[in-house]
Amino acid sequence: MSRRGNWVGGFRERFGYYDANLKQALTNRHILWLHAVSVGEVNACIQVIRALEKRAPNLKFVVSTTTTTGMGDLRRRLQPHISKIYYPIDRRGIVTRAIATIHPDAIVLLETEIWPNFIWRAKKRDIPIFLVNARLSDRSYPRYKFFGSLFRNLFASFDGIGAQNEIEAERFKAVGVRPGRIRVTGNMKFDAAIVEDRKPIDVYKILEQLGVNGDAPILIGGSTHDGEEIILAEIAQRLRKQFPNLFLILVPRHFERSNEIARKLRERGVKLAFRTMIDADTQYSKGDVDCLLVNTTGELRYFYECATVVFIGKSLTAKGGQNPIEAGAYGKAIVFGPNMQNFTDIARLFMEKDGAVQVRDAAMLEKVLGELLEDKYQRAELGRNALLVVSENHGATNRTAEMILEKLKSLEVYVVPAPIA
């Protein structure tokens, strides 16, 4: 929190202290507490809320997140009647105070948010707990299994697990979840990537203001990590010998790094503009800017609309990877590096359907980007295949909502009957 800044707002909430307005909003209500650690999980969480609101109109939603970027996304995208809080630090006294104040009828955790004290305190109060869009990473799964004597009771506490696929379902069985409580619901991130008809920003207008021609090729680095921005900028500079109008858009995963990135880019002769510098009166001439540095949060998915080629960050100079689904939903040509550990199954789906290209290193990245910028037919085929992957994997959100609703019915929460298919 100290390193990334912006931690003062909501600081007391992290210790289980909440203001009077929140407490009043929770009085005499059936409450569902959902937790999404950061931006990626927030997208899926919002989809679940929208599905549940239709069927449980009297339910009060409380959504927590850990990061300031996640909170910014929640506040921007969810209506005021949905309460947003920071997740409590996982110490027994803190989580006891938080749960006693929120007093949820049920709790929904997204993906891999397994905090022992929070789960144990909730189970002591007989509060049902669900883990949805659930996965155990290649790194964490062996550890949970090795220390099975410590963790089996913890995993047995879950009332429902919505696993992303059969492999994850088997992993959860192996670490102690009761088989009857596991369902393969799919990956909600495919649903969260649905292209919106109404967008909060006009990316083509922004490009026009930057002096970028409508036919200029656009290379986007999405959710980049340290080192990847410089690699992409240097590649773009060399590729401009072949593609003079090539424009680079960089969207760092952590916008707090923007000033440092800008300094390094300018040292290399990059002519850049910050996203926050663009207002209604901004107008550059052609050639004044060759790179846009997006120092905002929550806008990456909209910039994908204008991309010619997309590079998925945290896959070249860092490990883990980022989510390629949003770019796939726009039917874009996708490239990522060798490190997609946090999205192994998603990356595999794209690769199996020829919906993305994986590169070994920066040299191969430059080669592949040059080929894709040159060959519009190859780009179009990659984009079509990527869109097919996204469309074939829709539906996880509704399956997840049904699992939660079944439990809510038993808690005397009013649930609207499902529409007849």
Secondary structure, DSSP 4 states (H G I P E B T S, - for coil): -TTT---STTGGGGGT---HHHHHHHTT-EEEEEE--SHHHHHHHHHHHHHHHHH-TTEEEEEEESSHHHHHHHHHHS-TTSEEEEPPPS-HHHHHHHHHHH--SEEEEETT---HHHHHHHHHTT--EEEEEE---TTHHHHHHHTHHHHHHHHTT-SEEEESSHHHHHHHHHTT--GGGEEE---THHHHTPPPSS-SS-HHHHHHHTT--TT--EEEEEEE-TTHHHHHHHHHHHHTTT-TT-EEEEEESSGGGHHHHHHHHHHTT--EEEGGG--TT----TTS-SEEE--SSS-HHHHGGG-SEEEESSSSSSSS----HHHHHTT-EEEE-S--GGGHHHHHHHHHTT--EE-SSHHHHHHHHHHHHH-HHHHHHHHHHHHHHHHHTTTHHHHHHHHHHHHHHHTT---PPPPP-
